[in-house]
Amino acid sequence: MHDAEISSGLDRRQFLRRAGLAAGAGAALPLLGLGGPSAMAAAPRSADDPDQLFKDGQFRRAEQGYRRRLAENADNAQAAAQIGYIALLSNRFADAERFLKRAVSLKPDDEFSLYQLADCYVRQDRLSEAVPWLRKRGELTGSQTDLATAKLYETIRGIPWRVHGPQSTRIPLLGLEPLPHMMISINGTQPRIFQLDTGATTAGLSMQLAKEAGLEVISESRGSADGQQFTMYYGIAKSVRIGDLEVRNVPVHWNEADRPDLPDGTEAQGTIGTVHFYHFLTTMDYGHQQFVMRRKTGANLRRFRAEAARLKGDVLPLWLAKDHFPCTLGSLNDFGPRVVTFDTGGPGRGVGTSLDFAERAGIELGEPEQGRGGVRYPIAPAEISLGKATRRRIKGWAEEKPKVGAGMKFDTIANFTHDFFKPFAITFDYTHMNLYITGDSMNPDT
């Protein structure tokens, strides 16, 4: 089903503009352009420099420039790497594989492209094909995580991520604080509370639950999160059951890190995130406190699009960076739309940005305070938005160098987090790379 075959209840021209499906030469590169007059206001310093275009998030135009460079010089490893990376951001796997392989053949020590190439296979559940690239990168950089993951993937036998059950399942959320949480069963254990977080990957478990589920340690590495240092253990779950849908032969991990307390004072036994979500047409419905997973079929997508068309909402382009961080288009006050991340973790806040982008957006800074990542400044922008979904005076922080956007190579002007999404439902279509946002009101603070 083509991206543009959306129900007429959502304005077709608006959809095409937001998704970057313009007619002409760009039509073969869906969902890679920013579009819109505000985006043009953030024009690069050089209209012909693909590096600057890429940094500014104008991916389609950047790719065209890199293709011209590669046509002029077939040995331009940087151009090949960038074309492959841009393709991977939109899950265009054939192009990503072709150009990333070309890049690492031209420059074997390109650790960034080695990782992207491995992730290209991981996203397609071709885990064994990711192993040599992860191992090569691990040996090149000394990354324990890469080497541990390579060992995990080469151990898996049979087809990973096998889905069993009905076409969809709908699970009530037990609450939204500190993060949305619900019941999940691992290896047939009694269901336990897991938190939902797009800043997480697949199922991450507590040490207690991993032991109860009988998980075997296949590999391990050192990890850190929120200032905590710990050992990360990797294994394979025979079963991860969410509602009526069960996924078998699933890579998982566990550690001894502390997790935020639930409202009753207990601790969640796990977290589940984007890698699990992208195996389904997944909805995180904060406003109605429910979680929905649908098999990724054309029929399910048509039904969902018809449902979305009846609701007040918007559809935006979706990109996936750093293996599990979703990106889309957003604005800070009148600055944007430009590329933003959304890590729905981040309890107790709704937005994060850099000091530079806060200044460019005219956001007033509060008094500096010490956070886990260093000095930060409280902010409450007059208005922030993802498409038509708009919030006012949502609290957050500005930092010198925010962590979420680090290492992506392109600018992300903000990170939208937990508090922003509370009135909305967000649905991820990782097949056509669209983000749907719906809600009883798209402007709930007025």
Phi, psi and omega in degrees: 000127183286149182306325187280354181277059180261151181304147183294348177295339172257129185305120186297315182294322177297317179299313181296320181295313183291325183276351177082022182267058180285153178289162176095210189298328183282351186295336180280357182237068187296147171062033179242356182253160179276310179072162175089147184295326181294324178296324179293334178294337178263039184298147180291163180295328177234120183292346183252001184267106183296331178296317179289321177301316179296314180302324180278000178083014178267075194293321181297310180295323177298316180299319178301319179294319178293325177294324176296317178300318182290327177294327179282331182214101184295344180261016180281094184296323181295319179295316179298318180298317182291321176299316179296320180293315179300318178298318181294325178304329180253018179056034171271083195293322182298313178294319180299312181298314183300310187278329177290322175298320178297319181297314184283340173287327178280329181221085188298339181264019178281088186297327180296312181291328175300318180292318179298321180295316176301316181293329176303318178285322180300317182297338179262008183063024175263064193295321182297330180285342177280339188303307184297329181285321175295318181294319179297317179293319179299319178291328180287319187257345186080017183288114175296324182297315179299315182292321179293321180292321177300316179297320178299311185293326180284346179275336183295131177246139181083190185276124177281161173057045179278123185265133178231142178123195185285184181291333181201166174214147182233121187239132176289140172280141180280342179171171182252347185247142357287339172221160175305138182216152184203180184266134178222142178249134177247124178054037176079007178290165172304132181304138180237164183281125174242146174265150178259136185199116178292347175277000175258176184250251175269198183292125174247127191245161170284161177299320181298313182290323178300319179294315181297325181278357177070032182284137179265135177284119178264322179204171180207160177208175174268142180223171177208150176197134177051041177082359180263142174251139183200168172270131177259127179252142183239140178201189183236122176273132176293331185207134168235112184251125175237112185061232182268358181257133180240136174245131184248154178062061189247126171296133178222173177213164178207159182200175183263014182295146175287145175244154180301141179292146172282167182303332180273005178092350177276173182245136175300150182263005178181172177224144178227143189215211196301320182298322174290317182300320187285358173276358181222170164274099194252137176239126169257102184259093179292315187300324181250010174051061175211159181233132184233131172239131177237143173300149183275078178239158177300320181295317179296322180294319178298316179297318180296316181298323177295320177295316180297326181294335180278347183259164176279113184195194183209160175232130186232159174293153181232131173235157179232120184237158177052038176068339181207011180258110177288146178230152175208201179254134179212170182226147169247115189052236179263008181268111183127188006285138173220174186294134175228156169265161167220104174261102187287000172295231174052060179299145176083009177209165183236348182201148172222148179206177177269163176299323180297310182287331174299316179295316181294334178268000179070035181267129180284137180263141173276189180289140182296147177219162182268119175252180181297328182264006182123198182288137178222161183236123177298140177224159173209078186304148178303323182201135171228151185207150165243103187059232180278347180284113190233136173233153181237139176057035176284132186279149178191202182222151169246138181228162178296312181223087179301146186279326189299316182278355183294138176084003180274342180079342174246158181285138167239122189283345181195165171238116180272130188234194196314305188297330180300323192274353189305326178275356194245171167239135178241135181235132184255118171254093182276001173277310180259000175059056176237142173249124177256134176235123178230167179181162176298330172216139177271358180223064193288348184268004179266000000 
